[in-house]
């Protein structure tokens, strides 16, 4: 009869220093990738895009790349969806955008996703 399964008494050799080295390597790699964005005075979001709009137009510099503004522009729709759900209403309409904006068919807000 041959053994089909390895018994639970089999010891697994652990190398704690190798594990620590791997974790340290991954942390260093993450810091190299996002490190410049977490330094003081820097941000990983394109908030300079807000300088294109009226309340901040005179105070902010011209954005370096206005095509990167999607995360900033889409935030208000998600806030409207969250407020509607918290208020116990279906998020059908956002009255804060000009004269109103439908949230139901908005693929960015995604109220029912």
C-alpha positions in Angstrom: 0.0 0.0 0.0 1.3 3.4 -0.9 0.8 6.7 0.9 -1.7 8.9 -1.0 -1.6 11.8 1.4 1.1 13.4 3.4 0.5 13.0 7.1 -0.1 16.1 9.2 2.9 15.2 11.3 5.2 16.3 8.5 7.2 19.2 9.6 7.4 22.3 7.4 10.7 24.1 7.6 10.4 27.8 8.1 12.9 30.4 7.3 12.0 33.5 9.3 14.9 35.6 8.0 13.9 34.9 4.4 10.3 35.9 5.2 11.5 39.1 6.8 13.7 39.8 3.9 10.8 39.3 1.4 8.5 41.6 3.4 11.2 44.2 3.7 11.8 44.0 -0.1 8.1 44.5 -0.8 7.9 47.5 1.5 10.9 49.1 -0.1 9.5 48.5 -3.5 6.2 50.1 -2.5 7.9 53.1 -1.0 9.9 53.6 -4.2 6.7 53.4 -6.3 4.6 55.8 -4.3 7.2 57.6 -2.2 7.3 60.9 -4.1 3.5 61.2 -3.7 3.5 61.0 0.1 6.2 63.6 0.7 5.0 66.9 2.3 3.7 69.3 -0.3 2.9 66.5 -2.8 -0.3 64.6 -3.4 -1.1 61.6 -5.4 -4.3 63.2 -6.8 -4.5 65.7 -9.6 -6.0 68.5 -7.4 -4.4 71.2 -9.6 -7.4 70.6 -12.0 -9.6 72.4 -9.6 -7.9 75.6 -10.8 -10.0 75.3 -14.0 -13.2 76.0 -12.1 -14.6 79.2 -10.7 -14.1 79.2 -7.0 -10.4 78.4 -7.3 -9.7 79.9 -10.8 -7.8 83.0 -9.5 -5.9 81.3 -6.7 -4.5 78.1 -8.2 -1.9 77.7 -10.9 -2.7 76.4 -14.3 -2.9 72.5 -14.2 0.0 70.6 -15.6 -2.2 68.0 -17.2 -5.9 68.7 -17.2 -6.6 65.2 -18.7 -5.9 63.6 -15.3 -8.9 65.3 -13.6 -11.3 62.3 -13.7 -10.8 61.2 -10.0 -11.5 64.8 -8.8 -14.5 65.4 -11.1 -16.2 62.1 -10.4 -16.0 62.5 -6.6 -19.1 64.8 -6.4 -21.4 62.2 -8.0 -20.3 59.5 -5.6 -20.9 61.9 -2.7 -24.4 62.6 -3.9 -25.1 58.8 -4.2 -23.8 58.2 -0.6 -25.9 61.1 0.8 -29.0 59.7 -0.9 -28.5 56.2 0.4 -27.7 57.6 3.9 -30.9 59.7 3.8 -33.0 56.6 3.0 -33.7 57.7 -0.6 -33.0 56.1 -4.0 -30.2 58.0 -5.7 -32.1 59.0 -8.8 -31.3 62.7 -9.1 -28.4 65.0 -8.1 -29.8 68.5 -7.6 -26.4 70.0 -6.9 -25.2 69.9 -10.5 -26.6 73.0 -12.3 -30.4 72.5 -12.6 -30.0 68.8 -11.7 -28.4 65.7 -13.1 -29.8 62.1 -13.3 -27.8 59.7 -11.2 -29.6 56.5 -12.4 -28.0 56.3 -15.8 -24.7 57.8 -14.7 -22.0 55.2 -15.2 -19.5 57.2 -13.1 -21.8 57.5 -10.0 -22.9 53.8 -10.4 -25.6 54.1 -7.7 -26.8 50.5 -8.0 -23.5 48.8 -8.5 
